[in-house]
Amino acid sequence: MSAIVDVILGIVTSIGGFIEVGSISTSAQAGAEFGFQLLWAIGVATVMLAVMIEMSGRLAAVSRHTIDAAVRERFGISFQWVPLAAELAIDTLLLAAELGGAAIAVKLLTGIGFLWWILPIGFLVWLVLVLCGFSVIEYGLGLLGLVTLSFVYAAYRLQPSTHDLVRSLVPTMPHHDIVRYMFLSVSILGATVSPYLLNFYSSGTVEEKLTEKELWVNSTTAYLGICFGGTVSMAVLVTSAMVLGPQHITVDSYDQAALMLVPVFHRWAIALFACSLGIGCFGASVEIALNAAYAFSQALGWTWGASKPRPDAARFSSVFTLVTIAGVCVALIGFDPLRLTMISLALTVVIMPVVVLPFLALMNDSRYVNKHTSGPIGNTFLAALTVLGAVLAIVVVPLEVFGG
Protein backbone atom coordinates (compact mmCIF):
# COMPACT_ATOMS: atom_id res chain seq x y z
CA MET A 1 0.00 0.00 0.00
CA SER A 2 2.84 2.43 0.84
CA ALA A 3 4.29 1.89 -2.63
CA ILE A 4 0.96 2.80 -4.23
CA VAL A 5 0.76 5.94 -2.09
CA ASP A 6 4.31 6.85 -3.19
CA VAL A 7 3.30 6.44 -6.83
CA ILE A 8 0.21 8.63 -6.45
CA LEU A 9 2.10 11.31 -4.55
CA GLY A 10 4.97 11.16 -7.04
CA ILE A 11 2.67 11.64 -10.03
CA VAL A 12 0.64 14.41 -8.40
CA THR A 13 3.67 16.36 -7.18
CA SER A 14 5.36 15.98 -10.57
CA ILE A 15 2.41 17.82 -12.12
CA GLY A 16 2.75 20.64 -9.62
CA GLY A 17 6.55 20.71 -9.60
CA PHE A 18 7.11 20.62 -13.37
CA ILE A 19 6.23 24.26 -14.00
CA GLU A 20 8.81 26.88 -13.04
CA VAL A 21 10.37 29.99 -14.53
CA GLY A 22 11.91 28.25 -17.56
CA SER A 23 8.80 26.29 -18.52
CA ILE A 24 6.47 29.27 -18.12
CA SER A 25 8.69 31.73 -19.99
CA THR A 26 9.55 29.51 -22.96
CA SER A 27 6.03 28.14 -23.36
CA ALA A 28 4.43 31.57 -23.08
CA GLN A 29 6.83 33.11 -25.60
CA ALA A 30 6.46 30.20 -28.00
CA GLY A 31 2.66 30.39 -27.92
CA ALA A 32 2.49 34.17 -28.26
CA GLU A 33 4.90 34.27 -31.21
CA PHE A 34 4.22 31.02 -33.10
CA GLY A 35 0.80 29.82 -32.01
CA PHE A 36 0.61 26.06 -31.54
CA GLN A 37 3.62 25.37 -33.80
CA LEU A 38 6.07 24.57 -31.01
CA LEU A 39 3.88 22.06 -29.17
CA TRP A 40 6.04 19.34 -30.72
CA ALA A 41 9.12 20.75 -28.98
CA ILE A 42 7.48 20.44 -25.56
CA GLY A 43 6.30 16.92 -26.43
CA VAL A 44 9.75 15.77 -27.55
CA ALA A 45 11.51 17.38 -24.58
CA THR A 46 9.00 15.85 -22.15
CA VAL A 47 9.53 12.34 -23.53
CA MET A 48 13.32 12.84 -23.36
CA LEU A 49 13.11 13.93 -19.74
CA ALA A 50 10.77 11.08 -18.76
CA VAL A 51 13.12 8.47 -20.25
CA MET A 52 16.19 9.97 -18.59
CA ILE A 53 14.44 10.40 -15.24
CA GLU A 54 13.39 6.73 -15.31
CA MET A 55 16.98 5.71 -16.09
CA SER A 56 18.42 7.87 -13.30
CA GLY A 57 15.95 6.39 -10.82
CA ARG A 58 16.73 2.86 -12.03
CA LEU A 59 20.46 3.46 -11.57
CA ALA A 60 19.91 4.78 -8.04
CA ALA A 61 17.49 2.05 -6.97
CA VAL A 62 19.72 -0.80 -8.18
CA SER A 63 23.18 0.54 -7.27
CA ARG A 64 22.29 2.81 -4.32
CA HIS A 65 24.43 5.39 -6.10
CA THR A 66 23.36 8.79 -7.34
CA ILE A 67 24.55 9.79 -10.82
CA ASP A 68 27.30 12.08 -9.50
CA ALA A 69 28.50 9.49 -6.99
CA ALA A 70 28.57 6.80 -9.68
CA VAL A 71 30.46 9.07 -12.12
CA ARG A 72 33.05 9.81 -9.42
CA GLU A 73 33.51 6.12 -8.63
CA ARG A 74 33.53 5.01 -12.28
CA PHE A 75 35.60 7.78 -13.90
CA GLY A 76 37.39 9.51 -11.03
CA ILE A 77 37.18 13.03 -9.64
CA SER A 78 39.60 14.40 -12.26
CA PHE A 79 37.05 13.60 -14.98
CA GLN A 80 34.27 15.18 -12.97
CA TRP A 81 35.74 18.58 -12.15
CA VAL A 82 34.80 20.31 -15.42
CA PRO A 83 31.16 19.14 -15.65
CA LEU A 84 30.75 19.69 -11.90
CA ALA A 85 32.04 23.27 -12.11
CA ALA A 86 29.82 23.93 -15.15
CA GLU A 87 26.77 22.49 -13.39
CA LEU A 88 27.37 24.55 -10.24
CA ALA A 89 27.77 27.74 -12.30
CA ILE A 90 24.57 27.10 -14.24
CA ASP A 91 22.74 26.07 -11.07
CA THR A 92 23.69 29.46 -9.59
CA LEU A 93 22.36 31.32 -12.64
CA LEU A 94 19.19 29.22 -12.68
CA LEU A 95 18.72 29.82 -8.95
CA ALA A 96 19.06 33.57 -9.50
CA ALA A 97 16.48 33.39 -12.30
CA GLU A 98 14.07 31.36 -10.14
CA LEU A 99 14.47 33.78 -7.22
CA GLY A 100 13.81 36.63 -9.64
CA GLY A 101 10.72 34.84 -10.94
CA ALA A 102 9.40 34.32 -7.41
CA ALA A 103 10.08 37.99 -6.62
CA ILE A 104 8.22 39.07 -9.78
CA ALA A 105 5.27 36.97 -8.61
CA VAL A 106 5.17 38.82 -5.28
CA LYS A 107 5.50 42.12 -7.15
CA LEU A 108 2.43 41.22 -9.23
CA LEU A 109 0.48 40.73 -6.00
CA THR A 110 1.80 43.74 -4.07
CA GLY A 111 2.98 46.30 -6.62
CA ILE A 112 6.31 46.62 -4.77
CA GLY A 113 9.47 46.33 -6.92
CA PHE A 114 10.78 42.77 -7.30
CA LEU A 115 14.30 43.56 -6.04
CA TRP A 116 12.90 44.20 -2.56
CA TRP A 117 11.72 40.59 -2.38
CA ILE A 118 14.89 38.79 -3.47
CA LEU A 119 16.54 38.68 -0.03
CA PRO A 120 13.42 37.59 1.93
CA ILE A 121 12.67 34.86 -0.62
CA GLY A 122 16.30 33.68 -0.55
CA PHE A 123 16.12 33.50 3.25
CA LEU A 124 12.91 31.44 3.05
CA VAL A 125 14.57 29.06 0.58
CA TRP A 126 17.48 28.58 2.99
CA LEU A 127 15.09 28.14 5.93
CA VAL A 128 13.19 25.37 4.12
CA LEU A 129 16.48 23.62 3.32
CA VAL A 130 17.63 23.82 6.94
CA LEU A 131 14.37 22.79 8.60
CA CYS A 132 12.75 20.34 6.18
CA GLY A 133 13.56 16.79 5.11
CA PHE A 134 13.39 15.48 1.55
CA SER A 135 9.77 14.27 1.71
CA VAL A 136 8.49 17.68 2.85
CA ILE A 137 10.48 19.43 0.13
CA GLU A 138 9.34 17.06 -2.62
CA TYR A 139 5.72 16.46 -1.68
CA GLY A 140 4.87 19.65 0.19
CA LEU A 141 6.07 22.10 -2.45
CA GLY A 142 4.82 19.82 -5.24
CA LEU A 143 1.29 19.75 -3.82
CA LEU A 144 1.27 23.54 -3.53
CA GLY A 145 2.33 23.66 -7.16
CA LEU A 146 -0.94 22.08 -8.24
CA VAL A 147 -2.19 25.66 -8.64
CA THR A 148 -0.48 25.47 -12.07
CA LEU A 149 -3.39 23.30 -13.22
CA SER A 150 -5.14 26.65 -13.71
CA PHE A 151 -3.34 26.77 -17.07
CA VAL A 152 -4.87 23.42 -18.04
CA TYR A 153 -8.33 24.64 -17.08
CA ALA A 154 -7.79 27.86 -19.03
CA ALA A 155 -6.70 25.96 -22.14
CA TYR A 156 -9.76 23.72 -21.85
CA ARG A 157 -12.16 26.65 -21.48
CA LEU A 158 -10.68 28.41 -24.51
CA GLN A 159 -11.62 25.35 -26.62
CA PRO A 160 -8.71 25.10 -29.06
CA SER A 161 -9.15 23.04 -32.22
CA THR A 162 -8.21 19.41 -31.52
CA HIS A 163 -7.13 19.05 -35.16
CA ASP A 164 -4.76 22.01 -34.86
CA LEU A 165 -3.31 20.69 -31.60
CA VAL A 166 -2.63 17.23 -33.02
CA ARG A 167 -1.15 18.68 -36.20
CA SER A 168 1.22 20.83 -34.11
CA LEU A 169 2.79 17.72 -32.59
CA VAL A 170 4.56 17.26 -35.94
CA PRO A 171 7.41 19.76 -36.56
CA THR A 172 6.76 22.37 -39.24
CA MET A 173 8.77 25.40 -40.31
CA PRO A 174 7.36 28.84 -39.45
CA HIS A 175 6.40 31.47 -41.98
CA HIS A 176 8.49 34.11 -40.21
CA ASP A 177 11.58 34.52 -38.02
CA ILE A 178 13.09 31.06 -38.40
CA VAL A 179 16.06 31.89 -36.15
CA ARG A 180 13.76 32.91 -33.30
CA TYR A 181 11.72 29.74 -33.82
CA MET A 182 14.86 27.61 -33.59
CA PHE A 183 16.07 29.48 -30.52
CA LEU A 184 12.78 28.87 -28.70
CA SER A 185 12.89 25.19 -29.71
CA VAL A 186 16.32 24.83 -28.13
CA SER A 187 15.26 26.86 -25.07
CA ILE A 188 12.27 24.58 -24.52
CA LEU A 189 14.65 21.62 -24.56
CA GLY A 190 16.94 23.36 -22.05
CA ALA A 191 14.01 24.30 -19.81
CA THR A 192 12.71 20.73 -19.75
CA VAL A 193 15.76 18.44 -19.92
CA SER A 194 17.72 20.26 -17.25
CA PRO A 195 20.79 18.28 -16.01
CA TYR A 196 20.15 19.15 -12.37
CA LEU A 197 16.86 17.22 -12.45
CA LEU A 198 18.62 13.93 -13.19
CA ASN A 199 20.92 13.94 -10.19
CA PHE A 200 18.20 15.46 -8.01
CA TYR A 201 15.86 12.60 -8.90
CA SER A 202 18.52 9.94 -8.35
CA SER A 203 19.40 11.54 -5.00
CA GLY A 204 15.74 11.48 -4.02
CA THR A 205 15.52 7.81 -4.97
CA VAL A 206 18.41 7.05 -2.62
CA GLU A 207 16.95 9.24 0.14
CA GLU A 208 13.61 7.44 -0.11
CA LYS A 209 15.37 4.06 -0.05
CA LEU A 210 13.68 2.74 -3.19
CA THR A 211 14.86 -0.81 -3.94
CA GLU A 212 15.41 -2.90 -7.05
CA LYS A 213 12.14 -4.72 -6.32
CA GLU A 214 10.28 -1.40 -6.53
CA LEU A 215 11.48 -0.35 -9.97
CA TRP A 216 7.86 -0.31 -11.14
CA VAL A 217 7.29 2.59 -8.72
CA ASN A 218 10.16 4.47 -10.33
CA SER A 219 8.95 3.78 -13.89
CA THR A 220 5.33 4.70 -13.19
CA THR A 221 6.23 7.90 -11.37
CA ALA A 222 8.75 8.97 -14.01
CA TYR A 223 6.63 8.38 -17.09
CA LEU A 224 3.20 9.42 -15.82
CA GLY A 225 4.38 12.27 -13.59
CA ILE A 226 6.69 13.88 -16.14
CA CYS A 227 4.22 13.45 -19.00
CA PHE A 228 1.41 15.00 -16.97
CA GLY A 229 3.78 17.83 -16.07
CA GLY A 230 4.53 18.29 -19.76
CA THR A 231 0.80 18.63 -20.35
CA VAL A 232 0.79 21.68 -18.06
CA SER A 233 3.60 23.24 -20.14
CA MET A 234 1.59 22.57 -23.28
CA ALA A 235 -1.41 24.23 -21.64
CA VAL A 236 0.67 27.36 -20.99
CA LEU A 237 1.63 27.45 -24.67
CA VAL A 238 -1.95 26.88 -25.86
CA THR A 239 -3.37 29.53 -23.54
CA SER A 240 -0.71 32.03 -24.60
CA ALA A 241 -1.30 31.25 -28.29
CA MET A 242 -5.06 31.78 -28.03
CA VAL A 243 -5.00 34.89 -25.85
CA LEU A 244 -1.73 36.75 -26.46
CA GLY A 245 -1.09 35.68 -30.06
CA PRO A 246 -4.15 37.33 -31.65
CA GLN A 247 -3.35 40.55 -29.75
CA HIS A 248 0.26 40.46 -31.02
CA ILE A 249 1.56 40.61 -27.45
CA THR A 250 5.14 39.32 -27.32
CA VAL A 251 6.08 38.11 -23.85
CA ASP A 252 8.90 40.47 -22.90
CA SER A 253 7.98 40.41 -19.22
CA TYR A 254 5.99 38.30 -16.78
CA ASP A 255 3.50 41.16 -16.44
CA GLN A 256 2.55 40.54 -20.08
CA ALA A 257 2.48 36.76 -19.63
CA ALA A 258 0.00 37.13 -16.77
CA LEU A 259 -2.58 38.52 -19.21
CA MET A 260 -3.08 35.09 -20.76
CA LEU A 261 -5.39 34.00 -17.92
CA VAL A 262 -7.64 37.10 -17.98
CA PRO A 263 -10.29 35.80 -20.47
CA VAL A 264 -10.97 32.76 -18.29
CA PHE A 265 -10.36 33.89 -14.70
CA HIS A 266 -11.04 37.62 -15.06
CA ARG A 267 -10.20 39.47 -11.82
CA TRP A 268 -8.53 36.38 -10.36
CA ALA A 269 -6.20 35.97 -13.36
CA ILE A 270 -3.22 37.97 -12.07
CA ALA A 271 -3.40 36.33 -8.64
CA LEU A 272 -3.54 32.82 -10.13
CA PHE A 273 -0.68 33.53 -12.50
CA ALA A 274 1.38 35.05 -9.67
CA CYS A 275 0.72 32.05 -7.40
CA SER A 276 1.61 29.60 -10.19
CA LEU A 277 4.80 31.48 -11.01
CA GLY A 278 5.74 32.16 -7.38
CA ILE A 279 5.18 28.65 -6.02
CA GLY A 280 6.81 27.04 -9.06
CA CYS A 281 9.87 29.29 -8.85
CA PHE A 282 10.17 28.94 -5.08
CA GLY A 283 10.02 25.14 -5.31
CA ALA A 284 12.59 25.12 -8.12
CA SER A 285 14.86 27.41 -6.06
CA VAL A 286 14.82 24.93 -3.19
CA GLU A 287 15.50 22.01 -5.54
CA ILE A 288 18.36 23.75 -7.38
CA ALA A 289 20.14 24.81 -4.18
CA LEU A 290 19.65 21.32 -2.75
CA ASN A 291 20.93 19.69 -5.93
CA ALA A 292 24.07 21.84 -5.87
CA ALA A 293 24.76 20.49 -2.39
CA TYR A 294 24.01 16.96 -3.58
CA ALA A 295 26.32 17.25 -6.59
CA PHE A 296 29.27 18.80 -4.77
CA SER A 297 29.06 16.53 -1.71
CA GLN A 298 28.65 13.36 -3.76
CA ALA A 299 31.52 14.27 -6.08
CA LEU A 300 33.83 14.80 -3.11
CA GLY A 301 32.57 11.82 -1.12
CA TRP A 302 31.13 13.90 1.73
CA THR A 303 28.21 12.88 3.94
CA TRP A 304 25.02 14.19 2.36
CA GLY A 305 21.25 14.00 2.71
CA ALA A 306 18.34 16.42 3.03
CA SER A 307 16.84 14.18 5.71
CA LYS A 308 20.03 13.93 7.80
CA PRO A 309 20.43 16.09 10.91
CA ARG A 310 22.27 19.21 9.76
CA PRO A 311 25.23 18.78 12.20
CA ASP A 312 25.80 15.27 10.76
CA ALA A 313 26.13 16.72 7.25
CA ALA A 314 27.67 20.10 8.01
CA ARG A 315 29.64 20.43 4.75
CA PHE A 316 26.56 19.46 2.74
CA SER A 317 24.58 22.18 4.55
CA SER A 318 27.38 24.69 3.94
CA VAL A 319 27.19 24.11 0.19
CA PHE A 320 23.47 24.81 -0.15
CA THR A 321 23.93 27.85 2.11
CA LEU A 322 26.75 29.26 -0.05
CA VAL A 323 24.92 28.51 -3.31
CA THR A 324 21.78 30.21 -2.00
CA ILE A 325 23.82 33.28 -1.04
CA ALA A 326 25.47 33.30 -4.49
CA GLY A 327 22.08 33.04 -6.22
CA VAL A 328 20.71 35.91 -4.12
CA CYS A 329 23.74 38.08 -4.94
CA VAL A 330 23.37 37.47 -8.68
CA ALA A 331 19.63 38.16 -8.53
CA LEU A 332 20.22 41.41 -6.60
CA ILE A 333 22.35 42.78 -9.44
CA GLY A 334 19.03 43.48 -11.10
CA PHE A 335 19.18 41.45 -14.29
CA ASP A 336 15.82 41.02 -15.96
CA PRO A 337 14.70 37.59 -14.63
CA LEU A 338 13.16 36.65 -17.98
CA ARG A 339 16.36 37.47 -19.87
CA LEU A 340 18.52 35.70 -17.29
CA THR A 341 16.29 32.64 -17.62
CA MET A 342 16.78 32.45 -21.39
CA ILE A 343 20.58 32.77 -21.05
CA SER A 344 20.67 30.06 -18.37
CA LEU A 345 18.62 27.69 -20.53
CA ALA A 346 20.95 28.20 -23.48
CA LEU A 347 23.96 27.37 -21.27
CA THR A 348 22.14 24.30 -19.98
CA VAL A 349 22.05 22.96 -23.53
CA VAL A 350 25.81 23.55 -23.86
CA ILE A 351 26.70 21.16 -21.02
CA MET A 352 24.20 18.47 -21.98
CA PRO A 353 26.70 16.24 -23.88
CA VAL A 354 29.13 16.04 -20.93
CA VAL A 355 26.23 14.95 -18.70
CA VAL A 356 24.68 12.40 -21.04
CA LEU A 357 27.87 10.66 -22.23
CA PRO A 358 29.00 9.28 -18.81
CA PHE A 359 25.35 8.49 -18.08
CA LEU A 360 25.33 6.29 -21.20
CA ALA A 361 28.36 4.39 -19.90
CA LEU A 362 26.82 3.90 -16.45
CA MET A 363 23.54 2.57 -17.85
CA ASN A 364 25.51 -0.19 -19.61
CA ASP A 365 27.70 -1.14 -16.65
CA SER A 366 26.28 -4.20 -14.89
CA ARG A 367 28.17 -3.23 -11.73
CA TYR A 368 25.70 -0.36 -11.32
CA VAL A 369 22.47 -1.53 -12.94
CA ASN A 370 22.89 -5.30 -12.67
CA LYS A 371 20.65 -6.90 -15.31
CA HIS A 372 18.72 -3.65 -15.86
CA THR A 373 20.99 -2.20 -18.54
CA SER A 374 19.56 0.16 -21.14
CA GLY A 375 19.41 -2.29 -24.03
CA PRO A 376 19.41 -1.34 -27.73
CA ILE A 377 16.51 1.11 -27.49
CA GLY A 378 17.85 2.93 -24.44
CA ASN A 379 21.37 3.05 -25.84
CA THR A 380 20.14 4.39 -29.16
CA PHE A 381 18.16 7.06 -27.33
CA LEU A 382 21.09 8.17 -25.17
CA ALA A 383 23.52 8.09 -28.10
CA ALA A 384 21.13 10.16 -30.21
CA LEU A 385 20.66 12.60 -27.33
CA THR A 386 24.44 12.93 -26.96
CA VAL A 387 24.83 13.73 -30.66
CA LEU A 388 21.86 16.11 -30.58
CA GLY A 389 23.28 17.81 -27.50
CA ALA A 390 26.67 18.24 -29.19
CA VAL A 391 25.04 19.83 -32.24
CA LEU A 392 22.85 22.10 -30.14
CA ALA A 393 25.84 23.10 -27.99
CA ILE A 394 27.50 24.43 -31.15
CA VAL A 395 24.49 26.34 -32.49
CA VAL A 396 22.91 27.59 -29.26
CA VAL A 397 25.23 30.59 -28.80
CA PRO A 398 24.62 31.97 -32.33
CA LEU A 399 20.90 31.35 -31.81
CA GLU A 400 21.05 33.21 -28.50
CA VAL A 401 22.80 36.16 -30.19
CA PHE A 402 20.54 36.41 -33.24
CA GLY A 403 17.26 34.94 -31.97
CA GLY A 404 17.28 35.53 -28.21
N, C-alpha and C positions, 0 to 999 in steps of 0.2 A: 504493500500500500504506500509506503514512504517513497518508493521509486516512482510510482504514478503521480504522487503529489509533486515530486521534484520535476517531472516532465511537464506537468501543467503549469507550475510556477515558472519554469524555464521558458516555455513558449510565451506565456503572457508577458513576462518581464522583457523578453526579447522584442516584443512589439513596442512596448513603451520605451525601451532603451536604445532602439535603433536610430531614432531621429535625434540629431544634434545639429550643431551649427553648420557642419559641412553638408549634410544631407538636405537641410532646409534651404541653404543658400543656392546650392547647385541645382536642385530640383525646381526651385522657384524661378531662377534665372532661365533655365532650359525651357520651362513651360511658357514664360512670358515672351521669350524671343523666338521660339521655334514650335510652339504649339505642342502637339503630342509626339512630335518626331523623335524625341530622344527617350521615349519610354523604353526602347530596346536597350539603351545603355544601362538604365537602372536594372532591367531584367537580367542582362548578362552579368553585371557586377554583383548582383544579389546571389546568383547561382554560384559564381566564383567564390564569394565569401562563404556561402553555406558549405561548399565542398571542403574548403580549407579549414573552416572551423571544425567540421566533423573530424578531419584528419588530425588537427592539433589536439582535440579531445581524446581521440583514439590513442595517439602517442602517449599522452599523459596518463590515461587510465591503465594502459598496459605496462608502461615502463616506470611509472611514478616519477617521471622526469618532465619538467616543463621544456618548452622548445629551447630557451636560452641555456638552461642547465645541460640539456642534451648536446647542444652545439658546442658548449665549452668542453664537455667530456669527450666528444667525438673528434673535434678538430683542434682543440686547444685554445687558450685565451689569446694567443697572438693572432689567430685567425679572426677572433671575435671583436678585437678592439675597434676596427673601422666601422663595421655595421652597428656596433653598440653606441659609439660616439654619434654616428649619424642619427640613430633612433632617438637618443636622448635629446639631441638638438631639435629634431622635428617635434618630439613630444613637448618640448618647452614652447615652441611656436604654436602648436595646436592648443596647448593649455592656455596660452595667452589669448588665442582666438576664442576659445570656449568661455573664458572668463569675461571677455569683451561681449560675447553674445548674451551671456546671462545678465551682464550689466545693462545692455541695451533693452533687454526684456523688462528690467525694473524701471528703466527710464520711460518705457512706453506706458507703464502703469502709474508713474508718479510725476513725470514731466521734469524730473531733476536729471542733469547731465550724467551720462553713463560713467565718466571717469570717477565720479564720487562714489560709485558702488563697487569699483574693482577691489579695493582693499577689504571691505567687509565681506564680500563674496569669497575672496581668497582665504580669509580667516575661517569662514564657515566650511570651506572645502577641507582645510587642514584639521578643523575640529572633528568633522565626520571621520576622517582618516585616523585620528588619534583615538576616538571613542568607540568606533563601530567595528564589528567583525565583518568578514566577507559576506555572510548571508544577508546582513542588514543592508550593506552597500549594494549588493546585486539585486535582491528582491525588493527592498524598500524603495530605492530610487526608481527601479524599473516599474513598480506598480504605480508610483506617482506619475510616471511618464505616459501612462495610458491616456492622459489628456490629449495626446497627439492623435488619437483616433478621431478627433474633431475634424481633421483633414479628410479622413475617409468618409465621414458623414457628409461633409461639404461636397466632396466629389460626387457622392451618390445623389444628393439633392439637386445638383446642377444637371444631372441626366446627360452625360456625354454619350455620343454615338458609340455603341458597342463595336460596330464595324470599323470605325476610325481607330478605336483603342487597339483592337486586334491587329489591324494593318500596321500600326506604329511599332509593334513588337519586331518587325522586320526592318533592318537598317535601310534608310533611303537618304539620298543627298539632298541638302536644302537648296532652295532657290535663291538664297542670298547668304552672304557672309560665311563662306565655307570654313575659314580659319577659326572664327568664333565658335562655330558648330563643333569643330574638332576639339577645340580647347575645352568646351563644356563636356564633351564625351569623356575626355581624359580626366577632367576634374571629378566627374561622377564616379569614375573608377577609383580615383584616389580617395574620395570621400567614403566609399563603401568598403573597399578592400584595403583597409588601413592596417599596416603591419602590427601596430600595438595591440589590436584586437586578438591576434593569434596567440601571442604569449600570454595576454590577459586571460583568455579563455582556458588555455592549458594550465595556467597557474590556479584558476578557479577550480578546475577539475581535480587537481592535486589537493587543494584546500578542502574540497568537499568529499575527498576520499572515495571517489568513484572507482570501481574495480573493473577488471577485464570482463567479469560476468555481467556487468551492467552497461555494456557498450550500446545496447539498444536505447538506453536512456540518452546517451550522448548523441546518437544518430538522430533520434526523434526530435530532441531539443534543437539541434543544429539546423536541420533541414526545415522543420515547420516554423520554428521561432524566427530564423533569419528571413525565410521567404515571406512570412507575415509582416515582418518589419519592412521588407522591401516594398510590400503593398502600400504601406503608409507613405514611403517616399514617392511612389507612383501617384498616390492621391494628392500629394503636395504639387507635383508637376501638373496633374490634370486640373486641379483647382486654379492654379496660376494661369494655365493656358486658357481656361474658359472665362476667367475674370479679368486678369491683367492684360492678356494678349490682345483682345479686341479694343482695349483702351490705349494700346501702344505704350504701356507703362513698363519700362525696363527696370529691373530690380537692382538699383544702385545703393539701396539702403534697406535695413529691416523695417523701417517705417513704411516704405512702399510695399514690401512683401506682406505686411500685416493687412493690407487692403483686400487681399484675396478672399478673406473669410466674411467680408461685410455683406455680400448679397444673401448669404445663408443665415448668419448669426446676428446681423444688424448691430445693435449697440453692445452686444457681448463679444463682437469679433476681435477687437483689439486686445481685450483681456484674455480671451482664449488663445490667441496667437502668442501673446506675451508669456502666458503660462507654459504653453508648449515649448517655446524657444527657451525660456528660463530654466525649466525643469530638465529639459534635454541637455542643455549646455552645462548645467550644474552637475548632473550625473556623469556626463562625459569628462568634466574637469576632475572629478574624484577618480574615475577610472584611469585617466591618463597619468595623473600624479602617482597613483598606486602602481600602475604598470611600470613606470620609470624606476620605482623602488624594486619591483620584482626583477626587472631586467638587469639592473646594476648588481643587485645582491646575488642573483643566481649566477651571473657571469663570474663573479669573484668568489663564489662559494660561501657567502655569508648566510647566517641564519635569517630566514625570511618568513613572512606569513601575516596576512591582515588579521587573522584570528588569534595570533600569538600575543601574550602580554607584551606591551611596548618595551619594558626593560629587558625582556629576553631577546628582543630583536632591535636593539638600540641603533645599530648602523642602518638597518632597513628603514626605521622610522626617520633617521636623519636624512636619508635620500629623498623621501617624499616631502619632507619639510623644506629642503633646499630647492627641490624642483618647483614646489608651489611658490616659494619666494621668487624664484627666477621668472616663473610665468607671470606673477603679479607685476614684477618690475618691467617686463616687456610690455604688458598690457597698459601700464601707467604711462608709457611713452606717448600714447595717444594715437597709435595707428588705427585706421579705420578697421574695425573687426571683420567686416565683410571682405575687404581687400586682403587682410592678413590671412584669412581663411583660405582664399583662393591660392595665395602663394604657398601656404603650408601643404595644401593638397597636391600642388604641382611637385613639390619636393618629395612628398610621400611616394609618388610614382617613380621618382629617380632611384630611390633605394630598394624598390620592390625586387629587382633581380638578386641582390645580395641576401635578401631574406628568403626567397623561394628556393634558390639553388641548394643551400644546405638542408633545407626542409625536405627537398626531394631525396637527398641521400639518406636522411634519417628514416623516411617512410619506407625505405627499401632495406633497412638494416634490421635483421631479425633479432638482434640483441636488444632493440628498443621496442619493436612492435610484434615480436614473436611471429606467429603465423598470420598476423593481420597486416601484411604488407600491402602497398597500394595496388599492385597488379597492373596489367597493361593499360586499363582505362585511367586509373589514377595517375600513373606515370606519364601517360600521354598528356593528361590535363596539366600536370605540374610543369612538364617540359614546355608545353605550348605557352603556359603563363610566364615562364622564365624568358622565353624568346620575345613574347609580347611586351613584357616589362622592359627588356633591354631596348627594344625599338622605341617604346614610349619614353624611356629615360633620355633618349637622344633627341626626340622631337618636342618634348614637353617645354623646354626652355624657350625655343623659338615660338611655340604656340602661346606661351605666357606673355612674351614680349608683344606679339602682333595680334593676339586674340583675347588677351586677358583684360 
